[in-house]
Each structure stands twice: as C-alpha cells, then as structure tokens.
C-alpha cells in the first residue's frame, strides 16, 4: 500500500504547472488581439456558459481515463437525462426534485452497468460504452417516438438552474466550479483517488497490493455517468424543450479536452484541474471562431486538429 500511495501522490498531488495553462494564457491573449468583442463581460459569460456542459462531461471522463479506461457513452447519457428531466415535468417542489435527482441516478446506474461489464466481465471499455451509447439512443428515441420533447410544465426554480445569473455569472458555472473543487480534492487527497491512479498505472500490481480494482473501477464509471447526466439536466433547464437527436455528441469534445489537458490515454496520469484549462481553451477557440463567423464544420475541423495535435505532443513527450 505504501508504494501505491507514493506513486499516486507523485502523479496527482504534487503541484506543477501543466503546459495546458501556458496554452490557455496564449489563447486568451490571441483572442483579445483578434477580436475586441472577446473581453466584454457578456462574451466572457458566454464562453463560460459554452464550456460548462462539455466541461462537466469531461470531468467524469477524466476520472475514468485516469483509471485506464474510456467512457464513450456519455453523449447518450446527456441525451437520456435531458429527456428524462423534461418528461418528468419539473414543476413544483416534488417535480423539480425528481427531475434533477432521477436522471442523475439513472446516469450513475448506466455507469455502474458499464463498470461491471468492463471491470467484472473484462469487456473492452471502448466497445462496451459504444454499445451502451447505441442502446440508450435507441431507447430514448423509441420512448418519445422520435418526436420533439416538451415539458408539460416547468417551474422557475428548475429553469434557474441554467438561466440564473448571480453576480452576472451563469449559475451552471458555479455548479461546474463546485464539481471541480470536489473532484480535485477527491483525486488528490483521498484513498479512492489514490486507488484510481494506481489501477490506471498498473491494475494487476494494485490488485496484489490489496486495492479493490473492481469496486474502484465501477465507481469511476458511476461518477462519469452521474456527471454526464448532470449536464443533461442543465440542458433541459436551459432550453425547456428539445429534439433528442440534437442533444448528444458531447463525448468527443469532452475527450478532446481530457487528452488536451494531459490525461494519459493509457491511464495513471492526469488531473481534473488541467481538464478545466483545456475546456477553457476549446471554449475560447470556438467562441472566437463564432465571432469571426467560421461555420460549424470548420469548428469541428479545428477540434479534430487539436485532439490529434495533443495526442502527438504527449506521445512525443512520452506522456500519452
């Protein structure tokens, strides 16, 4: 156990400046020079709002990837949670509570199923979570018969989850910040966090050292599912109605941010706080391209280049 603790703390707990923070500073300076609209208070709030949904998904994916696995079902979980929240009818104290809690519990349950398949049955995480993605998308579309989803009633408290702006800052930003703080503490200062780094570094050695690899791994997927569902609930509160086919696809932007933030694809290395910096980098680049009127296909092209470049860079450094 001592060796696991020392290795994991070296990976997670020692303060260091990741290159992504230097990239963030450079991107902010470049954006300010390219557009005089970038540093306006309204636009900064928009950047933060844009980054929150993907950012929450990316936080969960960071935990799974540190553990040495991938969760590509998160986009479908976002869709499922958003549709569930609206179908429940988030009005009144009970309705709002159920519309928030039940989708998040459902997301965590999906994560547990993924974790059981990967860690208990030994299935490949990519194949497992892609299969779960197809299952969830099919189930959601079958449930609503492919139709537009609209809540029968929506309470002001529910919409405030996404639309309130205390201090001029979108409320989801505060939710995101709270989740970041919790995950930073969990991953750097708890036994669970050390075990996640340990199984990502060497699952067999961790098992021999007494770590419950199966339980720890399942928990990482449960966290990922719950956080993806949280993003879905925020989307439901933000728009109030949606086309299910237009909600989803968050897994690859989230994965881009996680890899850009320096989380190793093979596991054992990464920090949630660095994922935050990467999310901001992507959100700023997307925002500037929108200001400059670049079309969505160009934005996808840039995201693809960023992901490929990040993988190449970390491979070159020996970190991927």
C-alpha positions as CSV (number, residue, x, y, z in Angstrom):
1,X,0.0,0.0,0.0
2,X,2.9,2.4,0.7
3,X,4.2,2.1,-2.8
4,X,0.8,2.8,-4.3
5,X,0.4,5.9,-2.1
6,X,3.8,7.3,-3.0
7,X,3.4,6.6,-6.8
8,X,-0.1,8.1,-6.9
9,X,0.7,11.1,-4.9
10,X,3.6,11.8,-7.3
11,X,1.1,11.7,-10.1
12,X,-1.7,13.6,-8.6
13,X,-0.7,15.6,-5.6
14,X,2.5,17.4,-6.3
15,X,1.7,20.9,-7.6
16,X,3.1,21.5,-11.0
17,X,2.3,23.8,-14.0
18,X,0.9,21.8,-16.8
19,X,1.7,23.1,-20.4
20,X,-2.1,23.5,-21.0
21,X,-2.1,26.5,-18.6
22,X,0.5,28.3,-20.8
23,X,-1.6,27.4,-23.8
24,X,-4.6,28.9,-22.1
25,X,-2.8,32.2,-21.4
26,X,-1.6,32.3,-25.1
27,X,-5.1,31.6,-26.4
28,X,-6.6,34.4,-24.2
29,X,-4.0,36.9,-25.4
30,X,-4.5,35.9,-29.1
31,X,-8.3,36.0,-28.8
32,X,-8.2,39.5,-27.3
33,X,-5.9,40.7,-30.2
34,X,-8.1,39.1,-32.8
35,X,-11.4,40.5,-31.6
36,X,-12.2,43.5,-29.5
37,X,-15.5,41.8,-28.5
38,X,-13.8,38.9,-26.8
39,X,-13.1,40.6,-23.4
40,X,-16.6,42.1,-23.0
41,X,-18.3,40.9,-19.9
42,X,-21.2,39.4,-21.9
43,X,-18.8,37.4,-24.1
44,X,-16.8,36.1,-21.2
45,X,-20.0,34.9,-19.6
46,X,-20.9,33.2,-22.9
47,X,-17.5,31.5,-23.0
48,X,-18.0,30.1,-19.5
49,X,-21.5,29.0,-20.3
50,X,-20.4,27.2,-23.5
51,X,-17.7,25.4,-21.6
52,X,-19.8,24.1,-18.7
53,X,-21.9,21.4,-20.4
54,X,-18.9,19.8,-22.1
55,X,-16.7,20.5,-19.0
56,X,-18.9,18.6,-16.6
57,X,-18.9,15.6,-19.0
58,X,-15.1,15.9,-19.4
59,X,-14.6,15.9,-15.6
60,X,-16.2,12.5,-15.4
61,X,-14.3,11.2,-18.4
62,X,-11.1,12.4,-16.8
63,X,-11.7,10.1,-13.7
64,X,-12.5,7.1,-16.0
65,X,-9.4,7.7,-18.2
66,X,-7.1,8.1,-15.2
67,X,-8.3,4.7,-14.2
68,X,-7.1,3.4,-17.6
69,X,-10.5,3.1,-19.4
70,X,-12.7,5.1,-21.8
71,X,-16.3,6.1,-21.5
72,X,-17.9,6.9,-24.8
73,X,-21.5,6.5,-23.7
74,X,-21.5,10.0,-22.1
75,X,-23.1,11.8,-25.0
76,X,-26.1,9.4,-24.9
77,X,-26.3,9.7,-21.2
78,X,-26.6,13.5,-21.6
79,X,-29.5,12.9,-24.1
80,X,-31.2,10.4,-21.8
81,X,-31.0,12.7,-18.8
82,X,-32.3,15.8,-20.6
83,X,-35.3,13.9,-22.0
84,X,-36.0,12.3,-18.6
85,X,-36.0,15.7,-16.9
86,X,-38.5,17.1,-19.3
87,X,-40.7,14.1,-19.3
88,X,-40.9,14.1,-15.5
89,X,-42.3,17.6,-15.7
90,X,-40.1,19.8,-13.5
91,X,-42.8,21.8,-11.7
92,X,-43.4,22.1,-8.0
93,X,-41.0,21.0,-5.3
94,X,-41.5,17.3,-5.8
95,X,-41.5,17.5,-9.6
96,X,-38.3,19.6,-9.7
97,X,-36.6,17.3,-7.2
98,X,-37.4,14.2,-9.2
99,X,-36.4,15.9,-12.5
100,X,-33.0,16.6,-11.1
101,X,-32.3,13.5,-8.9
102,X,-33.8,10.7,-11.1
103,X,-31.8,11.5,-14.3
104,X,-28.6,11.7,-12.3
105,X,-29.3,8.4,-10.6
106,X,-30.1,6.9,-14.0
107,X,-26.8,8.2,-15.3
108,X,-24.9,6.7,-12.4
109,X,-26.7,3.4,-12.9
110,X,-25.7,3.3,-16.5
111,X,-22.1,4.0,-15.3
112,X,-22.4,1.1,-12.9
113,X,-23.5,-1.2,-15.7
114,X,-20.6,-0.1,-17.9
115,X,-18.2,-0.6,-14.9
116,X,-19.5,-4.1,-14.3
117,X,-19.0,-5.0,-17.9
118,X,-15.5,-3.6,-18.0
119,X,-14.1,-4.5,-14.6
120,X,-16.1,-7.6,-13.6
121,X,-16.7,-9.2,-17.0
122,X,-13.4,-8.0,-18.5
123,X,-15.0,-6.4,-21.6
124,X,-13.2,-3.7,-23.6
125,X,-14.3,-0.3,-22.4
126,X,-14.5,1.3,-25.9
127,X,-16.7,-1.5,-27.3
128,X,-18.8,-1.6,-24.1
129,X,-19.5,2.1,-23.9
130,X,-20.2,2.5,-27.6
131,X,-22.7,-0.4,-27.3
132,X,-24.3,1.4,-24.4
133,X,-24.5,4.6,-26.4
134,X,-26.4,2.9,-29.2
135,X,-28.7,1.2,-26.7
136,X,-29.5,4.5,-24.9
137,X,-30.1,6.4,-28.1
138,X,-32.4,3.7,-29.4
139,X,-34.3,3.5,-26.1
140,X,-34.7,7.3,-25.8
141,X,-35.9,7.7,-29.4
142,X,-38.3,4.7,-29.0
143,X,-39.7,6.2,-25.8
144,X,-40.5,9.5,-27.4
145,X,-41.3,8.0,-30.9
146,X,-38.6,10.3,-32.4
147,X,-40.7,13.4,-31.5
148,X,-39.8,16.7,-30.1
149,X,-39.8,16.6,-26.3
150,X,-41.5,19.4,-24.3
151,X,-42.3,19.5,-20.6
152,X,-45.9,19.9,-19.6
153,X,-44.9,22.4,-17.0
154,X,-41.6,23.9,-15.9
155,X,-41.1,25.6,-12.6
156,X,-39.0,28.8,-12.3
157,X,-36.7,27.1,-9.8
158,X,-35.8,24.5,-12.4
159,X,-35.1,27.0,-15.2
160,X,-33.0,28.9,-12.7
161,X,-30.5,26.0,-12.6
162,X,-29.4,27.1,-16.0
163,X,-30.7,30.6,-16.5
164,X,-30.0,32.4,-13.2
165,X,-27.0,34.8,-13.2
166,X,-25.8,35.6,-9.7
167,X,-23.1,38.3,-9.9
168,X,-23.7,38.3,-13.7
169,X,-22.2,34.8,-14.0
170,X,-24.4,31.9,-15.3
171,X,-25.4,29.6,-12.4
172,X,-24.1,26.5,-14.2
173,X,-20.6,27.9,-13.9
174,X,-21.0,27.8,-10.1
175,X,-22.1,24.2,-10.4
176,X,-19.1,23.4,-12.5
177,X,-16.7,25.1,-10.1
178,X,-18.1,23.2,-7.2
179,X,-17.7,19.9,-9.0
180,X,-14.2,20.8,-10.0
181,X,-13.3,21.5,-6.3
182,X,-14.8,18.3,-5.2
183,X,-13.0,16.2,-7.8
184,X,-9.7,17.9,-7.2
185,X,-9.9,17.1,-3.5
186,X,-11.1,13.5,-4.1
187,X,-8.5,12.7,-6.7
188,X,-5.6,14.2,-4.8
189,X,-6.4,13.7,-1.2
190,X,-8.5,10.6,-0.7
191,X,-7.8,6.8,-0.7
192,X,-10.3,6.4,-3.6
193,X,-8.3,9.0,-5.7
194,X,-5.0,7.2,-5.0
195,X,-6.6,3.9,-5.9
196,X,-7.9,5.3,-9.2
197,X,-4.3,6.4,-10.2
198,X,-3.0,3.1,-9.0
199,X,-5.3,0.9,-11.1
200,X,-4.7,3.2,-14.1
201,X,-0.9,2.8,-13.7
202,X,-0.9,-1.0,-13.1
203,X,-4.2,-2.8,-12.3
204,X,-2.5,-6.1,-11.6
205,X,0.0,-4.6,-9.2
206,X,-2.8,-2.7,-7.5
207,X,-4.8,-5.9,-7.0
208,X,-1.8,-7.6,-5.5
209,X,-1.4,-4.7,-3.1
210,X,-4.9,-5.0,-1.8
211,X,-6.8,-2.5,-3.9
212,X,-10.3,-3.5,-4.8
213,X,-9.9,-2.9,-8.5
214,X,-13.4,-3.9,-9.5
215,X,-15.2,-1.6,-6.9
216,X,-12.9,1.3,-7.7
217,X,-13.3,1.0,-11.4
218,X,-17.1,0.7,-11.2
219,X,-17.1,3.8,-9.1
220,X,-15.2,5.8,-11.8
221,X,-17.8,4.9,-14.4
222,X,-20.6,5.7,-11.9
223,X,-19.1,9.2,-11.4
224,X,-18.8,9.7,-15.2
225,X,-22.4,8.7,-15.7
226,X,-23.7,10.9,-13.0
227,X,-21.8,13.9,-14.2
228,X,-22.9,13.4,-17.8
229,X,-26.5,13.2,-16.6
230,X,-25.9,16.5,-14.6
231,X,-25.1,18.1,-17.9
232,X,-28.3,16.7,-19.4
233,X,-30.4,18.2,-16.6
234,X,-28.7,21.6,-17.1
235,X,-29.6,21.4,-20.8
236,X,-33.2,20.6,-20.0
237,X,-33.3,23.6,-17.6
238,X,-31.7,25.8,-20.2
239,X,-33.9,25.1,-23.2
240,X,-37.2,23.7,-21.8
241,X,-37.8,21.6,-24.9
242,X,-35.6,19.7,-27.3
243,X,-35.2,17.4,-30.2
244,X,-33.5,14.3,-28.8
245,X,-31.5,13.8,-32.0
246,X,-29.9,17.3,-31.5
247,X,-28.7,16.5,-28.0
248,X,-25.6,14.4,-27.7
249,X,-22.2,14.1,-29.3
250,X,-20.6,15.5,-26.2
251,X,-18.3,12.5,-25.7
252,X,-15.7,13.6,-28.4
253,X,-15.4,17.3,-27.4
254,X,-15.0,16.0,-23.8
255,X,-12.4,13.5,-24.8
256,X,-10.6,16.2,-26.7
257,X,-10.5,18.4,-23.6
258,X,-9.3,15.5,-21.4
259,X,-6.5,14.5,-23.7
260,X,-5.5,18.1,-24.3
261,X,-5.3,18.6,-20.5
262,X,-2.7,15.9,-20.3
263,X,-4.6,12.9,-19.1
264,X,-2.7,9.8,-20.3
265,X,-4.8,7.6,-22.7
266,X,-3.3,4.5,-21.1
267,X,-4.3,5.7,-17.6
268,X,-2.5,6.6,-14.3
269,X,-1.7,10.2,-15.1
270,X,-3.9,13.3,-15.3
271,X,-5.6,16.0,-13.2
272,X,-9.2,17.3,-13.2
273,X,-7.9,20.9,-12.9
274,X,-5.9,20.5,-16.1
275,X,-9.0,19.3,-17.9
276,X,-10.6,22.6,-16.8
277,X,-7.9,24.6,-18.5
278,X,-8.3,22.5,-21.7
279,X,-12.1,23.1,-21.6
280,X,-11.5,26.9,-21.5
281,X,-9.0,26.7,-24.3
282,X,-11.5,24.8,-26.5
283,X,-14.4,27.1,-25.5
284,X,-12.3,30.3,-26.3
285,X,-11.3,28.9,-29.7
286,X,-14.9,28.0,-30.5
287,X,-16.1,31.4,-29.3
288,X,-13.6,33.3,-31.4
289,X,-14.4,31.3,-34.5
290,X,-18.1,32.0,-33.9
291,X,-17.3,35.8,-33.6
292,X,-15.3,35.6,-36.8
293,X,-18.2,33.8,-38.5
294,X,-16.5,30.5,-39.1
295,X,-19.0,27.7,-39.9
296,X,-19.6,24.7,-37.7
297,X,-17.7,22.3,-40.0
298,X,-14.6,24.4,-39.6
299,X,-15.0,24.3,-35.9
300,X,-15.2,20.5,-36.0
301,X,-12.1,20.5,-38.2
302,X,-10.2,22.6,-35.6
303,X,-11.3,20.3,-32.7
304,X,-10.0,17.3,-34.7
305,X,-6.7,19.1,-35.2
306,X,-6.5,20.0,-31.6
307,X,-7.1,16.4,-30.4
308,X,-4.7,14.9,-32.9
309,X,-2.0,17.5,-32.1
310,X,-2.5,16.9,-28.3
311,X,-2.1,13.1,-28.7
312,X,1.0,13.6,-30.9
313,X,2.5,16.1,-28.5
314,X,2.0,13.9,-25.4
315,X,3.3,10.9,-27.3
316,X,6.4,12.8,-28.2
317,X,6.9,13.7,-24.5
318,X,6.2,10.2,-23.5
319,X,3.1,11.1,-21.5
320,X,0.4,9.5,-23.7
